[in-house]
Amino acid sequence: MHTIGGIGLTGALVVQLLMLQNMPPVESLPAYATAREQMGLIAQWILFPSLGLVLVSGLLSMAWTDAFHGQGWVWMKLALGVSVFEGTLIAVKGPASQEAARAAQALAGELDPTLLGLTTVSEWKSTLVILGVAVANVVLAVWRPRFGRKQSRATS
């Protein structure tokens, strides 16, 4: 389940990046609003559930597997996982949902369209950073480095 969630999470982040990179201009308001609505749906139905699956399955794995308890890399993964969770909520899901709602308001004539698209560059950069941390978490799980001091062997 952890791997499936990780695939969904990284896939959704890549899709968000691609959509931000190819976002229609705000001047094409119907196309812009549609793209933003799709980004909001991806965040709501793929990104956030995948993130939840990764965190819950990772925490359960840590709790049930005694071999993980003393491993530094596991605790590093936990710290990075919490960072990905917070970053995703603050820098990806929140802005995607807010901009989708604002684009719908602009399309309905309730908001000035010049107020749209102001956060696209920062959204792109934030999503890229979160994707990088998520990939680093995968690398950490595969590599499983040993953190801490080396124990010396006593010779007789």
N, CA, C and O atoms as a GROMACS GRO file, in nm:
protein
  624
    1MET      N    1   0.083  -0.119   0.000
    1MET     CA    2   0.000   0.000   0.000
    1MET      C    3   0.088   0.126   0.000
    1MET      O    4   0.054   0.228  -0.062
    2HIS      N    5   0.201   0.117   0.071
    2HIS     CA    6   0.292   0.231   0.078
    2HIS      C    7   0.346   0.267  -0.061
    2HIS      O    8   0.354   0.384  -0.098
    3THR      N    9   0.382   0.165  -0.136
    3THR     CA   10   0.435   0.186  -0.271
    3THR      C   11   0.328   0.241  -0.364
    3THR      O   12   0.354   0.332  -0.443
    4ILE      N   13   0.209   0.187  -0.356
    4ILE     CA   14   0.099   0.235  -0.441
    4ILE      C   15   0.068   0.381  -0.410
    4ILE      O   16   0.047   0.462  -0.500
    5GLY      N   17   0.065   0.414  -0.281
    5GLY     CA   18   0.043   0.553  -0.242
    5GLY      C   19   0.154   0.645  -0.293
    5GLY      O   20   0.127   0.756  -0.338
    6GLY      N   21   0.278   0.597  -0.286
    6GLY     CA   22   0.392   0.676  -0.335
    6GLY      C   23   0.384   0.700  -0.484
    6GLY      O   24   0.417   0.808  -0.533
    7ILE      N   25   0.340   0.599  -0.557
    7ILE     CA   26   0.323   0.615  -0.702
    7ILE      C   27   0.214   0.719  -0.731
    7ILE      O   28   0.232   0.806  -0.817
    8GLY      N   29   0.103   0.711  -0.660
    8GLY     CA   30  -0.005   0.808  -0.679
    8GLY      C   31   0.039   0.949  -0.643
    8GLY      O   32   0.006   1.045  -0.712
    9LEU      N   33   0.113   0.961  -0.533
    9LEU     CA   34   0.160   1.092  -0.488
    9LEU      C   35   0.255   1.156  -0.588
    9LEU      O   36   0.235   1.270  -0.630
   10THR      N   37   0.357   1.082  -0.627
   10THR     CA   38   0.454   1.140  -0.721
   10THR      C   39   0.390   1.164  -0.858
   10THR      O   40   0.419   1.263  -0.924
   11GLY      N   41   0.304   1.074  -0.899
   11GLY     CA   42   0.234   1.092  -1.027
   11GLY      C   43   0.148   1.217  -1.026
   11GLY      O   44   0.147   1.293  -1.123
   12ALA      N   45   0.074   1.239  -0.918
   12ALA     CA   46  -0.012   1.357  -0.908
   12ALA      C   47   0.072   1.485  -0.904
   12ALA      O   48   0.033   1.586  -0.963
   13LEU      N   49   0.186   1.481  -0.836
   13LEU     CA   50   0.273   1.600  -0.833
   13LEU      C   51   0.328   1.630  -0.972
   13LEU      O   52   0.336   1.747  -1.011
   14VAL      N   53   0.366   1.527  -1.045
   14VAL     CA   54   0.417   1.548  -1.181
   14VAL      C   55   0.306   1.605  -1.271
   14VAL      O   56   0.331   1.696  -1.350
   15VAL      N   57   0.186   1.553  -1.257
   15VAL     CA   58   0.074   1.605  -1.337
   15VAL      C   59   0.048   1.752  -1.302
   15VAL      O   60   0.024   1.833  -1.391
   16GLN      N   61   0.053   1.785  -1.173
   16GLN     CA   62   0.034   1.925  -1.133
   16GLN      C   63   0.140   2.014  -1.197
   16GLN      O   64   0.109   2.123  -1.246
   17LEU      N   65   0.265   1.968  -1.196
   17LEU     CA   66   0.373   2.045  -1.258
   17LEU      C   67   0.349   2.064  -1.408
   17LEU      O   68   0.365   2.174  -1.460
   18LEU      N   69   0.310   1.958  -1.474
   18LEU     CA   70   0.284   1.967  -1.618
   18LEU      C   71   0.168   2.062  -1.649
   18LEU      O   72   0.173   2.139  -1.745
   19MET      N   73   0.066   2.056  -1.566
   19MET     CA   74  -0.049   2.144  -1.588
   19MET      C   75  -0.011   2.290  -1.561
   19MET      O   76  -0.055   2.379  -1.634
   20LEU      N   77   0.069   2.314  -1.458
   20LEU     CA   78   0.114   2.450  -1.431
   20LEU      C   79   0.201   2.503  -1.545
   20LEU      O   80   0.191   2.619  -1.585
   21GLN      N   81   0.287   2.415  -1.596
   21GLN     CA   82   0.378   2.454  -1.705
   21GLN      C   83   0.300   2.489  -1.833
   21GLN      O   84   0.342   2.575  -1.910
   22ASN      N   85   0.188   2.422  -1.854
   22ASN     CA   86   0.110   2.440  -1.977
   22ASN      C   87  -0.024   2.508  -1.952
   22ASN      O   88  -0.120   2.487  -2.027
   23MET      N   89  -0.031   2.588  -1.847
   23MET     CA   90  -0.155   2.655  -1.810
   23MET      C   91  -0.197   2.754  -1.919
   23MET      O   92  -0.115   2.833  -1.966
   24PRO      N   93  -0.323   2.750  -1.959
   24PRO     CA   94  -0.371   2.849  -2.055
   24PRO      C   95  -0.361   2.989  -1.993
   24PRO      O   96  -0.368   3.003  -1.871
   25PRO      N   97  -0.344   3.091  -2.075
   25PRO     CA   98  -0.337   3.226  -2.019
   25PRO      C   99  -0.470   3.266  -1.955
   25PRO      O  100  -0.576   3.218  -1.994
   26VAL      N  101  -0.461   3.354  -1.857
   26VAL     CA  102  -0.581   3.400  -1.786
   26VAL      C  103  -0.677   3.469  -1.884
   26VAL      O  104  -0.798   3.468  -1.862
   27GLU      N  105  -0.623   3.528  -1.990
   27GLU     CA  106  -0.708   3.594  -2.090
   27GLU      C  107  -0.805   3.496  -2.155
   27GLU      O  108  -0.913   3.536  -2.198
   28SER      N  109  -0.769   3.369  -2.161
   28SER     CA  110  -0.860   3.264  -2.210
   28SER      C  111  -0.930   3.207  -2.088
   28SER      O  112  -0.909   3.091  -2.050
   29LEU      N  113  -1.014   3.289  -2.027
   29LEU     CA  114  -1.073   3.257  -1.897
   29LEU      C  115  -1.144   3.122  -1.892
   29LEU      O  116  -1.124   3.048  -1.795
   30PRO      N  117  -1.227   3.084  -1.991
   30PRO     CA  118  -1.291   2.952  -1.982
   30PRO      C  119  -1.189   2.837  -1.979
   30PRO      O  120  -1.206   2.742  -1.902
   31ALA      N  121  -1.085   2.845  -2.061
   31ALA     CA  122  -0.982   2.739  -2.063
   31ALA      C  123  -0.903   2.740  -1.932
   31ALA      O  124  -0.872   2.635  -1.877
   32TYR      N  125  -0.870   2.860  -1.883
   32TYR     CA  126  -0.797   2.872  -1.758
   32TYR      C  127  -0.880   2.814  -1.642
   32TYR      O  128  -0.827   2.738  -1.561
   33ALA      N  129  -1.006   2.849  -1.635
   33ALA     CA  130  -1.093   2.799  -1.528
   33ALA      C  131  -1.107   2.647  -1.535
   33ALA      O  132  -1.108   2.581  -1.432
   34THR      N  133  -1.117   2.592  -1.655
   34THR     CA  134  -1.126   2.447  -1.670
   34THR      C  135  -0.999   2.378  -1.624
   34THR      O  136  -1.004   2.278  -1.553
   35ALA      N  137  -0.884   2.433  -1.663
   35ALA     CA  138  -0.756   2.375  -1.621
   35ALA      C  139  -0.741   2.381  -1.470
   35ALA      O  140  -0.696   2.285  -1.408
   36ARG      N  141  -0.778   2.493  -1.410
   36ARG     CA  142  -0.768   2.507  -1.265
   36ARG      C  143  -0.865   2.413  -1.193
   36ARG      O  144  -0.832   2.359  -1.087
   37GLU      N  145  -0.983   2.394  -1.250
   37GLU     CA  146  -1.079   2.300  -1.192
   37GLU      C  147  -1.021   2.159  -1.195
   37GLU      O  148  -1.033   2.084  -1.098
   38GLN      N  149  -0.959   2.122  -1.306
   38GLN     CA  150  -0.897   1.990  -1.317
   38GLN      C  151  -0.782   1.973  -1.218
   38GLN      O  152  -0.768   1.866  -1.159
   39MET      N  153  -0.702   2.077  -1.199
   39MET     CA  154  -0.594   2.070  -1.100
   39MET      C  155  -0.650   2.051  -0.960
   39MET      O  156  -0.595   1.975  -0.880
   40GLY      N  157  -0.758   2.121  -0.929
   40GLY     CA  158  -0.822   2.105  -0.799
   40GLY      C  159  -0.875   1.963  -0.778
   40GLY      O  160  -0.865   1.908  -0.668
   41LEU      N  161  -0.931   1.906  -0.884
   41LEU     CA  162  -0.982   1.768  -0.876
   41LEU      C  163  -0.869   1.667  -0.858
   41LEU      O  164  -0.882   1.571  -0.782
   42ILE      N  165  -0.758   1.689  -0.927
   42ILE     CA  166  -0.641   1.599  -0.912
   42ILE      C  167  -0.590   1.607  -0.769
   42ILE      O  168  -0.558   1.504  -0.708
   43ALA      N  169  -0.582   1.728  -0.715
   43ALA     CA  170  -0.536   1.744  -0.576
   43ALA      C  171  -0.632   1.677  -0.478
   43ALA      O  172  -0.588   1.613  -0.382
   44GLN      N  173  -0.761   1.691  -0.502
   44GLN     CA  174  -0.861   1.638  -0.410
   44GLN      C  175  -0.873   1.486  -0.418
   44GLN      O  176  -0.885   1.420  -0.315
   45TRP      N  177  -0.871   1.429  -0.538
   45TRP     CA  178  -0.904   1.288  -0.554
   45TRP      C  179  -0.783   1.196  -0.576
   45TRP      O  180  -0.797   1.074  -0.561
   46ILE      N  181  -0.668   1.249  -0.609
   46ILE     CA  182  -0.550   1.164  -0.629
   46ILE      C  183  -0.438   1.202  -0.533
   46ILE      O  184  -0.387   1.117  -0.459
   47LEU      N  185  -0.400   1.329  -0.534
   47LEU     CA  186  -0.285   1.373  -0.454
   47LEU      C  187  -0.308   1.353  -0.305
   47LEU      O  188  -0.228   1.286  -0.239
   48PHE      N  189  -0.414   1.410  -0.252
   48PHE     CA  190  -0.435   1.404  -0.108
   48PHE      C  191  -0.462   1.262  -0.057
   48PHE      O  192  -0.404   1.224   0.044
   49PRO      N  193  -0.548   1.182  -0.124
   49PRO     CA  194  -0.565   1.044  -0.077
   49PRO      C  195  -0.437   0.961  -0.086
   49PRO      O  196  -0.410   0.879   0.002
   50SER      N  197  -0.357   0.982  -0.190
   50SER     CA  198  -0.230   0.910  -0.202
   50SER      C  199  -0.135   0.948  -0.089
   50SER      O  200  -0.067   0.863  -0.033
   51LEU      N  201  -0.132   1.075  -0.058
   51LEU     CA  202  -0.049   1.122   0.052
   51LEU      C  203  -0.094   1.059   0.184
   51LEU      O  204  -0.010   1.016   0.264
   52GLY      N  205  -0.222   1.054   0.207
   52GLY     CA  206  -0.275   0.989   0.327
   52GLY      C  207  -0.238   0.842   0.334
   52GLY      O  208  -0.202   0.792   0.440
   53LEU      N  209  -0.249   0.774   0.221
   53LEU     CA  210  -0.214   0.632   0.215
   53LEU      C  211  -0.065   0.611   0.246
   53LEU      O  212  -0.030   0.518   0.318
   54VAL      N  213   0.021   0.696   0.192
   54VAL     CA  214   0.164   0.686   0.218
   54VAL      C  215   0.192   0.705   0.367
   54VAL      O  216   0.265   0.627   0.427
   55LEU      N  217   0.135   0.808   0.426
   55LEU     CA  218   0.162   0.836   0.567
   55LEU      C  219   0.107   0.728   0.659
   55LEU      O  220   0.178   0.682   0.748
   56VAL      N  221  -0.016   0.688   0.639
   56VAL     CA  222  -0.076   0.589   0.728
   56VAL      C  223  -0.006   0.454   0.714
   56VAL      O  224   0.025   0.390   0.815
   57SER      N  225   0.020   0.410   0.592
   57SER     CA  226   0.087   0.281   0.575
   57SER      C  227   0.231   0.286   0.626
   57SER      O  228   0.281   0.186   0.679
   58GLY      N  229   0.297   0.400   0.609
   58GLY     CA  230   0.433   0.414   0.662
   58GLY      C  231   0.436   0.410   0.813
   58GLY      O  232   0.521   0.344   0.872
   59LEU      N  233   0.344   0.480   0.876
   59LEU     CA  234   0.336   0.480   1.023
   59LEU      C  235   0.303   0.341   1.077
   59LEU      O  236   0.361   0.297   1.176
   60LEU      N  237   0.209   0.274   1.012
   60LEU     CA  238   0.175   0.138   1.055
   60LEU      C  239   0.293   0.043   1.038
   60LEU      O  240   0.317  -0.042   1.124
   61SER      N  241   0.365   0.057   0.929
   61SER     CA  242   0.483  -0.025   0.906
   61SER      C  243   0.588  -0.002   1.014
   61SER      O  244   0.649  -0.096   1.063
   62MET      N  245   0.608   0.125   1.049
   62MET     CA  246   0.704   0.157   1.155
   62MET      C  247   0.661   0.096   1.288
   62MET      O  248   0.743   0.043   1.363
   63ALA      N  249   0.533   0.104   1.317
   63ALA     CA  250   0.483   0.055   1.445
   63ALA      C  251   0.488  -0.098   1.455
   63ALA      O  252   0.519  -0.152   1.561
   64TRP      N  253   0.459  -0.167   1.346
   64TRP     CA  254   0.450  -0.313   1.350
   64TRP      C  255   0.581  -0.386   1.325
   64TRP      O  256   0.594  -0.503   1.362
   65THR      N  257   0.676  -0.320   1.265
   65THR     CA  258   0.801  -0.388   1.229
   65THR      C  259   0.910  -0.350   1.329
   65THR      O  260   0.964  -0.239   1.326
   66ASP      N  261   0.940  -0.443   1.418
   66ASP     CA  262   1.040  -0.416   1.522
   66ASP      C  263   1.176  -0.379   1.464
   66ASP      O  264   1.248  -0.299   1.524
   67ALA      N  265   1.211  -0.435   1.350
   67ALA     CA  266   1.342  -0.407   1.290
   67ALA      C  267   1.356  -0.260   1.249
   67ALA      O  268   1.468  -0.211   1.235
   68PHE      N  269   1.245  -0.190   1.230
   68PHE     CA  270   1.251  -0.051   1.190
   68PHE      C  271   1.272   0.044   1.308
   68PHE      O  272   1.317   0.157   1.289
   69HIS      N  273   1.241   0.000   1.428
   69HIS     CA  274   1.238   0.090   1.544
   69HIS      C  275   1.370   0.161   1.571
   69HIS      O  276   1.369   0.279   1.606
   70GLY      N  277   1.480   0.095   1.556
   70GLY     CA  278   1.609   0.157   1.586
   70GLY      C  279   1.683   0.209   1.465
   70GLY      O  280   1.799   0.249   1.476
   71GLN      N  281   1.621   0.210   1.350
   71GLN     CA  282   1.688   0.250   1.226
   71GLN      C  283   1.674   0.401   1.203
   71GLN      O  284   1.564   0.454   1.198
   72GLY      N  285   1.787   0.467   1.189
   72GLY     CA  286   1.788   0.612   1.166
   72GLY      C  287   1.719   0.652   1.037
   72GLY      O  288   1.653   0.755   1.031
   73TRP      N  289   1.735   0.570   0.932
   73TRP     CA  290   1.675   0.605   0.804
   73TRP      C  291   1.523   0.606   0.812
   73TRP      O  292   1.458   0.682   0.740
   74VAL      N  293   1.466   0.522   0.900
   74VAL     CA  294   1.320   0.518   0.916
   74VAL      C  295   1.271   0.649   0.978
   74VAL      O  296   1.170   0.705   0.936
   75TRP      N  297   1.344   0.696   1.078
   75TRP     CA  298   1.306   0.821   1.143
   75TRP      C  299   1.327   0.939   1.048
   75TRP      O  300   1.251   1.036   1.052
   76MET      N  301   1.428   0.932   0.964
   76MET     CA  302   1.449   1.036   0.862
   76MET      C  303   1.334   1.035   0.762
   76MET      O  304   1.286   1.141   0.722
   77LYS      N  305   1.288   0.916   0.723
   77LYS     CA  306   1.173   0.906   0.633
   77LYS      C  307   1.048   0.966   0.697
   77LYS      O  308   0.969   1.031   0.630
   78LEU      N  309   1.032   0.943   0.826
   78LEU     CA  310   0.917   0.998   0.897
   78LEU      C  311   0.922   1.151   0.893
   78LEU      O  312   0.821   1.216   0.864
   79ALA      N  313   1.038   1.208   0.921
   79ALA     CA  314   1.052   1.354   0.919
   79ALA      C  315   1.025   1.409   0.778
   79ALA      O  316   0.956   1.510   0.763
   80LEU      N  317   1.080   1.343   0.677
   80LEU     CA  318   1.056   1.388   0.540
   80LEU      C  319   0.910   1.370   0.500
   80LEU      O  320   0.854   1.453   0.429
   81GLY      N  321   0.849   1.261   0.546
   81GLY     CA  322   0.708   1.236   0.516
   81GLY      C  323   0.617   1.342   0.574
   81GLY      O  324   0.522   1.387   0.509
   82VAL      N  325   0.646   1.383   0.696
   82VAL     CA  326   0.568   1.490   0.758
   82VAL      C  327   0.589   1.621   0.681
   82VAL      O  328   0.495   1.699   0.663
   83SER      N  329   0.712   1.645   0.636
   83SER     CA  330   0.741   1.765   0.556
   83SER      C  331   0.663   1.763   0.425
   83SER      O  332   0.609   1.866   0.383
   84VAL      N  333   0.658   1.648   0.361
   84VAL     CA  334   0.582   1.636   0.235
   84VAL      C  335   0.433   1.660   0.262
   84VAL      O  336   0.365   1.727   0.184
   85PHE      N  337   0.384   1.605   0.372
   85PHE     CA  338   0.242   1.622   0.408
   85PHE      C  339   0.209   1.770   0.426
   85PHE      O  340   0.116   1.822   0.365
   86GLU      N  341   0.285   1.837   0.511
   86GLU     CA  342   0.260   1.978   0.537
   86GLU      C  343   0.278   2.063   0.411
   86GLU      O  344   0.196   2.150   0.381
   87GLY      N  345   0.385   2.036   0.338
   87GLY     CA  346   0.410   2.112   0.217
   87GLY      C  347   0.301   2.094   0.113
   87GLY      O  348   0.263   2.189   0.045
   88THR      N  349   0.252   1.972   0.101
   88THR     CA  350   0.146   1.944   0.005
   88THR      C  351   0.018   2.018   0.042
   88THR      O  352  -0.049   2.075  -0.044
   89LEU      N  353  -0.016   2.017   0.169
   89LEU     CA  354  -0.136   2.089   0.211
   89LEU      C  355  -0.124   2.239   0.190
   89LEU      O  356  -0.216   2.303   0.139
   90ILE      N  357  -0.009   2.293   0.228
   90ILE     CA  358   0.009   2.438   0.225
   90ILE      C  359   0.039   2.490   0.085
   90ILE      O  360  -0.016   2.592   0.044
   91ALA      N  361   0.126   2.421   0.011
   91ALA     CA  362   0.177   2.477  -0.114
   91ALA      C  363   0.117   2.417  -0.241
   91ALA      O  364   0.135   2.473  -0.349
   92VAL      N  365   0.047   2.305  -0.230
   92VAL     CA  366  -0.008   2.243  -0.351
   92VAL      C  367  -0.161   2.236  -0.345
   92VAL      O  368  -0.229   2.298  -0.426
   93LYS      N  369  -0.214   2.160  -0.250
   93LYS     CA  370  -0.358   2.139  -0.245
   93LYS      C  371  -0.434   2.268  -0.218
   93LYS      O  372  -0.533   2.298  -0.284
   94GLY      N  373  -0.387   2.345  -0.120
   94GLY     CA  374  -0.454   2.470  -0.086
   94GLY      C  375  -0.460   2.567  -0.203
   94GLY      O  376  -0.569   2.610  -0.241
   95PRO      N  377  -0.345   2.602  -0.260
   95PRO     CA  378  -0.347   2.695  -0.374
   95PRO      C  379  -0.425   2.641  -0.495
   95PRO      O  380  -0.492   2.718  -0.564
   96ALA      N  381  -0.416   2.511  -0.520
   96ALA     CA  382  -0.489   2.454  -0.635
   96ALA      C  383  -0.639   2.470  -0.615
   96ALA      O  384  -0.711   2.508  -0.707
   97SER      N  385  -0.686   2.440  -0.494
   97SER     CA  386  -0.829   2.451  -0.465
   97SER      C  387  -0.875   2.597  -0.466
   97SER      O  388  -0.981   2.630  -0.520
   98GLN      N  389  -0.794   2.685  -0.406
   98GLN     CA  390  -0.829   2.827  -0.401
   98GLN      C  391  -0.833   2.890  -0.539
   98GLN      O  392  -0.925   2.965  -0.571
   99GLU      N  393  -0.734   2.859  -0.621
   99GLU     CA  394  -0.730   2.920  -0.755
   99GLU      C  395  -0.843   2.865  -0.842
   99GLU      O  396  -0.896   2.937  -0.927
  100ALA      N  397  -0.880   2.739  -0.823
  100ALA     CA  398  -0.994   2.682  -0.897
  100ALA      C  399  -1.122   2.755  -0.859
  100ALA      O  400  -1.203   2.787  -0.946
  101ALA      N  401  -1.141   2.781  -0.730
  101ALA     CA  402  -1.261   2.853  -0.685
  101ALA      C  403  -1.260   2.997  -0.736
  101ALA      O  404  -1.364   3.049  -0.777
  102ARG      N  405  -1.144   3.061  -0.734
  102ARG     CA  406  -1.133   3.198  -0.782
  102ARG      C  407  -1.157   3.206  -0.932
  102ARG      O  408  -1.220   3.300  -0.981
  103ALA      N  409  -1.108   3.108  -1.006
  103ALA     CA  410  -1.130   3.106  -1.151
  103ALA      C  411  -1.279   3.087  -1.182
  103ALA      O  412  -1.331   3.148  -1.275
  104ALA      N  413  -1.346   3.004  -1.104
  104ALA     CA  414  -1.490   2.986  -1.124
  104ALA      C  415  -1.566   3.115  -1.093
  104ALA      O  416  -1.661   3.150  -1.162
  105GLN      N  417  -1.521   3.185  -0.988
  105GLN     CA  418  -1.584   3.314  -0.956
  105GLN      C  419  -1.562   3.415  -1.069
  105GLN      O  420  -1.654   3.488  -1.105
  106ALA      N  421  -1.442   3.418  -1.124
  106ALA     CA  422  -1.412   3.510  -1.234
  106ALA      C  423  -1.497   3.476  -1.356
  106ALA      O  424  -1.546   3.565  -1.426
  107LEU      N  425  -1.514   3.348  -1.382
  107LEU     CA  426  -1.594   3.304  -1.496
  107LEU      C  427  -1.741   3.345  -1.478
  107LEU      O  428  -1.810   3.376  -1.574
  108ALA      N  429  -1.785   3.345  -1.351
  108ALA     CA  430  -1.923   3.385  -1.323
  108ALA      C  431  -1.938   3.537  -1.312
  108ALA      O  432  -2.048   3.587  -1.291
  109GLY      N  433  -1.828   3.610  -1.328
  109GLY     CA  434  -1.833   3.756  -1.323
  109GLY      C  435  -1.828   3.812  -1.182
  109GLY      O  436  -1.855   3.931  -1.162
  110GLU      N  437  -1.794   3.731  -1.084
  110GLU     CA  438  -1.791   3.774  -0.944
  110GLU      C  439  -1.653   3.817  -0.897
  110GLU      O  440  -1.639   3.864  -0.784
  111LEU      N  441  -1.550   3.803  -0.981
  111LEU     CA  442  -1.413   3.836  -0.943
  111LEU      C  443  -1.341   3.894  -1.064
  111LEU      O  444  -1.363   3.851  -1.178
  112ASP      N  445  -1.256   3.989  -1.038
  112ASP     CA  446  -1.177   4.050  -1.145
  112ASP      C  447  -1.074   3.949  -1.196
  112ASP      O  448  -0.990   3.903  -1.118
  113PRO      N  449  -1.078   3.913  -1.324
  113PRO     CA  450  -0.985   3.814  -1.379
  113PRO      C  451  -0.837   3.853  -1.368
  113PRO      O  452  -0.751   3.766  -1.375
  114THR      N  453  -0.807   3.981  -1.352
  114THR     CA  454  -0.666   4.021  -1.338
  114THR      C  455  -0.606   3.973  -1.206
  114THR      O  456  -0.484   3.978  -1.189
  115LEU      N  457  -0.690   3.927  -1.113
  115LEU     CA  458  -0.641   3.874  -0.985
  115LEU      C  459  -0.604   3.726  -0.994
  115LEU      O  460  -0.559   3.667  -0.895
  116LEU      N  461  -0.622   3.668  -1.111
  116LEU     CA  462  -0.592   3.525  -1.130
  116LEU      C  463  -0.449   3.505  -1.180
  116LEU      O  464  -0.390   3.594  -1.241
  117GLY      N  465  -0.395   3.389  -1.152
  117GLY     CA  466  -0.266   3.350  -1.207
  117GLY      C  467  -0.146   3.415  -1.141
  117GLY      O  468  -0.034   3.403  -1.192
  118LEU      N  469  -0.166   3.484  -1.032
  118LEU     CA  470  -0.055   3.555  -0.967
  118LEU      C  471   0.039   3.460  -0.891
  118LEU      O  472   0.153   3.497  -0.862
  119THR      N  473  -0.009   3.341  -0.860
  119THR     CA  474   0.072   3.248  -0.779
  119THR      C  475   0.128   3.132  -0.859
  119THR      O  476   0.187   3.040  -0.802
  120THR      N  477   0.110   3.132  -0.989
  120THR     CA  478   0.149   3.016  -1.070
  120THR      C  479   0.297   2.982  -1.057
  120THR      O  480   0.332   2.865  -1.043
  121VAL      N  481   0.384   3.081  -1.061
  121VAL     CA  482   0.528   3.056  -1.054
  121VAL      C  483   0.565   2.998  -0.917
  121VAL      O  484   0.641   2.901  -0.909
  122SER      N  485   0.510   3.056  -0.810
  122SER     CA  486   0.542   3.002  -0.677
  122SER      C  487   0.482   2.864  -0.657
  122SER      O  488   0.542   2.780  -0.590
  123GLU      N  489   0.365   2.838  -0.714
  123GLU     CA  490   0.306   2.704  -0.707
  123GLU      C  491   0.397   2.602  -0.776
  123GLU      O  492   0.419   2.493  -0.724
  124TRP      N  493   0.449   2.640  -0.892
  124TRP     CA  494   0.535   2.550  -0.969
  124TRP      C  495   0.660   2.517  -0.888
  124TRP      O  496   0.699   2.401  -0.878
  125LYS      N  497   0.724   2.619  -0.831
  125LYS     CA  498   0.846   2.598  -0.753
  125LYS      C  499   0.819   2.515  -0.628
  125LYS      O  500   0.896   2.424  -0.596
  126SER      N  501   0.711   2.545  -0.558
  126SER     CA  502   0.677   2.470  -0.437
  126SER      C  503   0.649   2.324  -0.468
  126SER      O  504   0.693   2.234  -0.396
  127THR      N  505   0.576   2.300  -0.574
  127THR     CA  506   0.544   2.162  -0.614
  127THR      C  507   0.670   2.088  -0.653
  127THR      O  508   0.685   1.970  -0.621
  128LEU      N  509   0.760   2.154  -0.720
  128LEU     CA  510   0.887   2.093  -0.758
  128LEU      C  511   0.970   2.055  -0.634
  128LEU      O  512   1.030   1.947  -0.630
  129VAL      N  513   0.973   2.142  -0.535
  129VAL     CA  514   1.046   2.112  -0.411
  129VAL      C  515   0.982   1.993  -0.339
  129VAL      O  516   1.053   1.904  -0.292
  130ILE      N  517   0.851   1.991  -0.331
  130ILE     CA  518   0.782   1.880  -0.263
  130ILE      C  519   0.807   1.750  -0.338
  130ILE      O  520   0.828   1.646  -0.275
  131LEU      N  521   0.804   1.754  -0.470
  131LEU     CA  522   0.836   1.635  -0.548
  131LEU      C  523   0.978   1.588  -0.519
  131LEU      O  524   1.002   1.468  -0.506
  132GLY      N  525   1.071   1.681  -0.510
  132GLY     CA  526   1.210   1.646  -0.478
  132GLY      C  527   1.223   1.579  -0.343
  132GLY      O  528   1.297   1.482  -0.329
  133VAL      N  529   1.152   1.629  -0.243
  133VAL     CA  530   1.156   1.568  -0.109
  133VAL      C  531   1.091   1.430  -0.112
  133VAL      O  532   1.139   1.337  -0.047
  134ALA      N  533   0.983   1.414  -0.187
  134ALA     CA  534   0.918   1.284  -0.199
  134ALA      C  535   1.010   1.182  -0.265
  134ALA      O  536   1.018   1.067  -0.222
  135VAL      N  537   1.081   1.225  -0.370
  135VAL     CA  538   1.176   1.135  -0.437
  135VAL      C  539   1.292   1.103  -0.343
  135VAL      O  540   1.339   0.989  -0.340
  136ALA      N  541   1.339   1.200  -0.267
  136ALA     CA  542   1.445   1.175  -0.169
  136ALA      C  543   1.400   1.072  -0.066
  136ALA      O  544   1.480   0.990  -0.020
  137ASN      N  545   1.274   1.075  -0.031
  137ASN     CA  546   1.219   0.977   0.063
  137ASN      C  547   1.223   0.837   0.003
  137ASN      O  548   1.252   0.740   0.074
  138VAL      N  549   1.194   0.825  -0.124
  138VAL     CA  550   1.201   0.695  -0.192
  138VAL      C  551   1.346   0.646  -0.197
  138VAL      O  552   1.374   0.529  -0.170
  139VAL      N  553   1.437   0.736  -0.231
  139VAL     CA  554   1.580   0.700  -0.236
  139VAL      C  555   1.626   0.653  -0.099
  139VAL      O  556   1.702   0.556  -0.089
  140LEU      N  557   1.583   0.719   0.004
  140LEU     CA  558   1.620   0.682   0.141
  140LEU      C  559   1.569   0.542   0.176
  140LEU      O  560   1.638   0.465   0.242
  141ALA      N  561   1.449   0.510   0.131
  141ALA     CA  562   1.392   0.378   0.158
  141ALA      C  563   1.466   0.267   0.085
  141ALA      O  564   1.481   0.157   0.137
  142VAL      N  565   1.512   0.296  -0.036
  142VAL     CA  566   1.585   0.195  -0.115
  142VAL      C  567   1.729   0.182  -0.065
  142VAL      O  568   1.780   0.071  -0.052
  143TRP      N  569   1.792   0.293  -0.038
  143TRP     CA  570   1.932   0.295   0.003
  143TRP      C  571   1.949   0.245   0.146
  143TRP      O  572   2.042   0.170   0.175
  144ARG      N  573   1.861   0.286   0.236
  144ARG     CA  574   1.863   0.250   0.378
  144ARG      C  575   2.000   0.270   0.443
  144ARG      O  576   2.061   0.175   0.492
  145PRO      N  577   2.047   0.394   0.443
  145PRO     CA  578   2.180   0.418   0.502
  145PRO      C  579   2.177   0.398   0.653
  145PRO      O  580   2.073   0.407   0.717
  146ARG      N  581   2.293   0.370   0.707
  146ARG     CA  582   2.305   0.354   0.852
  146ARG      C  583   2.351   0.486   0.909
  146ARG      O  584   2.460   0.535   0.878
  147PHE      N  585   2.267   0.544   0.993
  147PHE     CA  586   2.301   0.668   1.060
  147PHE      C  587   2.349   0.636   1.201
  147PHE      O  588   2.304   0.539   1.262
  148GLY      N  589   2.438   0.714   1.251
  148GLY     CA  590   2.487   0.695   1.387
  148GLY      C  591   2.632   0.655   1.388
  148GLY      O  592   2.697   0.647   1.283
  149ARG      N  593   2.683   0.630   1.507
  149ARG     CA  594   2.824   0.594   1.522
  149ARG      C  595   2.846   0.447   1.489
  149ARG      O  596   2.761   0.362   1.514
  150LYS      N  597   2.962   0.420   1.434
  150LYS     CA  598   2.999   0.281   1.409
  150LYS      C  599   3.040   0.219   1.541
  150LYS      O  600   3.109   0.281   1.622
  151GLN      N  601   2.996   0.099   1.561
  151GLN     CA  602   3.034   0.029   1.684
  151GLN      C  603   3.164  -0.043   1.663
  151GLN      O  604   3.183  -0.110   1.561
  152SER      N  605   3.253  -0.031   1.758
  152SER     CA  606   3.380  -0.102   1.744
  152SER      C  607   3.366  -0.240   1.803
  152SER      O  608   3.294  -0.262   1.901
  153ARG      N  609   3.438  -0.333   1.741
  153ARG     CA  610   3.433  -0.472   1.788
  153ARG      C  611   3.540  -0.489   1.894
  153ARG      O  612   3.653  -0.445   1.876
  154ALA      N  613   3.504  -0.553   2.002
  154ALA     CA  614   3.600  -0.579   2.108
  154ALA      C  615   3.682  -0.702   2.068
  154ALA      O  616   3.627  -0.805   2.030
  155THR      N  617   3.812  -0.689   2.077
  155THR     CA  618   3.899  -0.803   2.043
  155THR      C  619   3.956  -0.860   2.172
  155THR      O  620   3.986  -0.785   2.266
  156SER      N  621   3.971  -0.989   2.177
  156SER     CA  622   4.026  -1.049   2.296
  156SER      C  623   4.167  -1.094   2.278
  156SER      O  624   4.227  -1.147   2.371
   0.00000   0.00000   0.00000
